[in-house]
Amino acid sequence: MSYDCAIIGGGPAGLNAALVLGRARRKVIVLDNSQSRNAVTHASHGFITRDGVTPAEFRRIAYEEVLRYPSVAHQSIQVTDVRRAGNEFSITTEDGASVTARKLLIATGLREIFPDIPGLSEHYGRSLFNCPYCDGWELRDQPLIVVSGQPGVFHMAKILYNWSKDLIVATGGEDVLTIEQRELLASRNIRIIETPVTAFIGSAGKLQHVEFADGTQLKRSGGFIAPQLQPKADFQAQLGYEVTETGGIATSEMGKSSVPGIYAAGDASYVMPSQLIYAAAQGSKAAMSINMELTEEEFAGR
Ligand SMILES: Cc1cc2nc3c(=O)[nH]c(=O)nc-3n(C[C@H](O)[C@H](O)[C@H](O)COP(=O)(O)OP(=O)(O)OC[C@H]3O[C@@H](n4cnc5c(N)ncnc54)[C@H](O)[C@@H]3O)c2cc1C
């Protein structure tokens, strides 16, 4: 099958692009293996009209809307290979089948990598999160911990102070806070602990204690932890697009990559902040850019 555009990834970025392209009467296929980044959470926040829905419900509504447009197709499948084939792209899926498309939108999101701390996965998405704007409200005024050995830890603690004044910062002993930053945190009674966290202890996803390498346990009912982020799918070797310092696909404001015909949107282009509404907006912008490029080519007789 041949399409105007193949969209790899059906999160908010890919699906909003499909919506715009479907409404523009473009023949589009969304290839998605349904492993969105926020699947571990019980609720998505901060997207107007959808505040508090489960990630699964968000997707259900999105697919329902997108698939109303007859030129949009969807396959629940993993893309395993993408190549340029003349003026088009050839996209191969895990079942060995392939489709071709004139344009390609990569909206495959990010993978999170965490240190191997017992109890982390049981609490992540329930009482441990990564983004205060997404889940800070639910943890407001509770005793919280920020676990991060990354330079952004000071920023995270400062921001989180809006939601709770009872904060502990655990750096794992990494040298990520300046003397001035330590003093500023101390001036707000925010304790800094250098001893590494060794366990998150709680029940049914609700954090109760954090344990440290020296055996100490502190009562905390929630927290924020900074993951390492990595592209979920990497087609750079085959397609040769430029990536940014952080590993995302480098794009213009309208989602164009450095390779003609290839676009990226959402977490795949690693534009922060990583939020559903930003990803959807980037998908929309990329879709308009793709439609414009297709239109220009058609008017030029190519
Ligand atoms: C715990 C947690 C809570 C969050 N809470 C919120 C919140 O409350 N509000 C908010 O705005 N944001 C929240 N986020 C951030 C939000 O999840 C992301 O910003 C958003 O999902 C990015 O959308 P995306 O479309 O770029 O990527 P994703 O939603 O990750 O979608 C990418 C899709 O591409 C698919 N894919 C990847 N590789 C392939 C491949 N090779 N073949 C086929 N398909 C592929 C994936 O399976 C996935 O379905 C949260 C994130 C986490 C981790």
The ligand as an SDF file (V2000), in Angstrom:
LIG
                    3D

 53 58  0  0  0  0  0  0  0  0999 V2000
    4.6520    8.6750   34.6760 C   0  0  0  0  0  0  0  0  0  0  0  0
    4.3140    9.7120   33.6430 C   0  0  0  0  0  0  0  0  0  0  0  0
    3.2310   10.5440   33.8370 C   0  0  0  0  0  0  0  0  0  0  0  0
    2.9270   11.5370   32.8900 C   0  0  0  0  0  0  0  0  0  0  0  0
    1.8550   12.3260   33.1110 N   0  0  0  0  0  0  0  0  0  0  0  0
    1.5530   13.2860   32.2250 C   0  0  0  0  0  0  0  0  0  0  0  0
    0.4290   14.1450   32.4510 C   0  0  0  0  0  0  0  0  0  0  0  0
   -0.2990   13.9950   33.4400 O   0  0  0  0  0  0  0  0  0  0  0  0
    0.2050   15.1560   31.5680 N   0  0  0  0  0  0  0  0  0  0  0  0
    1.0200   15.3550   30.4720 C   0  0  0  0  0  0  0  0  0  0  0  0
    0.7640   16.2880   29.6960 O   0  0  0  0  0  0  0  0  0  0  0  0
    2.0720   14.5290   30.2200 N   0  0  0  0  0  0  0  0  0  0  0  0
    2.3620   13.5130   31.0670 C   0  0  0  0  0  0  0  0  0  0  0  0
    3.4360   12.6960   30.8320 N   0  0  0  0  0  0  0  0  0  0  0  0
    4.2710   12.9300   29.6360 C   0  0  0  0  0  0  0  0  0  0  0  0
    3.5830   12.3210   28.3920 C   0  0  0  0  0  0  0  0  0  0  0  0
    3.4270   10.9340   28.5880 O   0  0  0  0  0  0  0  0  0  0  0  0
    4.4170   12.5920   27.1380 C   0  0  0  0  0  0  0  0  0  0  0  0
    4.7170   13.9610   27.0470 O   0  0  0  0  0  0  0  0  0  0  0  0
    3.6570   12.1640   25.8870 C   0  0  0  0  0  0  0  0  0  0  0  0
    3.2730   10.8040   25.9810 O   0  0  0  0  0  0  0  0  0  0  0  0
    4.5070   12.3830   24.6330 C   0  0  0  0  0  0  0  0  0  0  0  0
    3.7210   12.0270   23.5360 O   0  0  0  0  0  0  0  0  0  0  0  0
    4.3600   11.3770   22.2180 P   0  0  0  0  0  0  0  0  0  0  0  0
    3.2340   11.2110   21.2640 O   0  0  0  0  0  0  0  0  0  0  0  0
    5.5380   12.1510   21.7920 O   0  0  0  0  0  0  0  0  0  0  0  0
    4.9350    9.9650   22.7090 O   0  0  0  0  0  0  0  0  0  0  0  0
    4.1670    8.7040   23.3350 P   0  0  0  0  0  0  0  0  0  0  0  0
    2.9160    9.0830   23.9970 O   0  0  0  0  0  0  0  0  0  0  0  0
    5.1830    7.9710   24.1330 O   0  0  0  0  0  0  0  0  0  0  0  0
    3.7670    7.8540   22.0550 O   0  0  0  0  0  0  0  0  0  0  0  0
    4.7450    7.2470   21.2390 C   0  0  0  0  0  0  0  0  0  0  0  0
    4.1240    6.0330   20.6240 C   0  0  0  0  0  0  0  0  0  0  0  0
    5.0160    5.5130   19.6310 O   0  0  0  0  0  0  0  0  0  0  0  0
    5.0140    4.1000   19.7360 C   0  0  0  0  0  0  0  0  0  0  0  0
    6.2410    3.5440   19.1550 N   0  0  0  0  0  0  0  0  0  0  0  0
    7.5290    3.7350   19.5600 C   0  0  0  0  0  0  0  0  0  0  0  0
    8.3660    3.0450   18.7660 N   0  0  0  0  0  0  0  0  0  0  0  0
    7.6000    2.4070   17.8510 C   0  0  0  0  0  0  0  0  0  0  0  0
    7.8750    1.5390   16.7690 C   0  0  0  0  0  0  0  0  0  0  0  0
    9.1240    1.1700   16.4510 N   0  0  0  0  0  0  0  0  0  0  0  0
    6.8410    1.0470   16.0420 N   0  0  0  0  0  0  0  0  0  0  0  0
    5.5450    1.3910   16.3400 C   0  0  0  0  0  0  0  0  0  0  0  0
    5.2250    2.2340   17.3530 N   0  0  0  0  0  0  0  0  0  0  0  0
    6.2470    2.7210   18.0890 C   0  0  0  0  0  0  0  0  0  0  0  0
    4.9050    3.8580   21.2410 C   0  0  0  0  0  0  0  0  0  0  0  0
    4.4600    2.5540   21.5070 O   0  0  0  0  0  0  0  0  0  0  0  0
    3.8840    4.9100   21.6290 C   0  0  0  0  0  0  0  0  0  0  0  0
    2.5650    4.4220   21.4990 O   0  0  0  0  0  0  0  0  0  0  0  0
    3.7500   11.6920   31.7390 C   0  0  0  0  0  0  0  0  0  0  0  0
    4.8400   10.8360   31.5390 C   0  0  0  0  0  0  0  0  0  0  0  0
    5.1190    9.8580   32.4760 C   0  0  0  0  0  0  0  0  0  0  0  0
    6.2800    8.9510   32.2630 C   0  0  0  0  0  0  0  0  0  0  0  0
  1  2  1  0
  2  3  1  0
  2 52  2  0
  3  4  2  0
  4  5  1  0
  4 50  1  0
  5  6  2  0
  6  7  1  0
  6 13  1  0
  7  8  2  0
  7  9  1  0
  9 10  1  0
 10 11  2  0
 10 12  1  0
 12 13  2  0
 13 14  1  0
 14 15  1  0
 14 50  1  0
 15 16  1  0
 16 17  1  0
 16 18  1  0
 18 19  1  0
 18 20  1  0
 20 21  1  0
 20 22  1  0
 22 23  1  0
 23 24  1  0
 24 25  2  0
 24 26  1  0
 24 27  1  0
 27 28  1  0
 28 29  2  0
 28 30  1  0
 28 31  1  0
 31 32  1  0
 32 33  1  0
 33 34  1  0
 33 48  1  0
 34 35  1  0
 35 36  1  0
 35 46  1  0
 36 37  1  0
 36 45  1  0
 37 38  2  0
 38 39  1  0
 39 40  1  0
 39 45  2  0
 40 41  1  0
 40 42  2  0
 42 43  1  0
 43 44  2  0
 44 45  1  0
 46 47  1  0
 46 48  1  0
 48 49  1  0
 50 51  2  0
 51 52  1  0
 52 53  1  0
M  END
$$$$
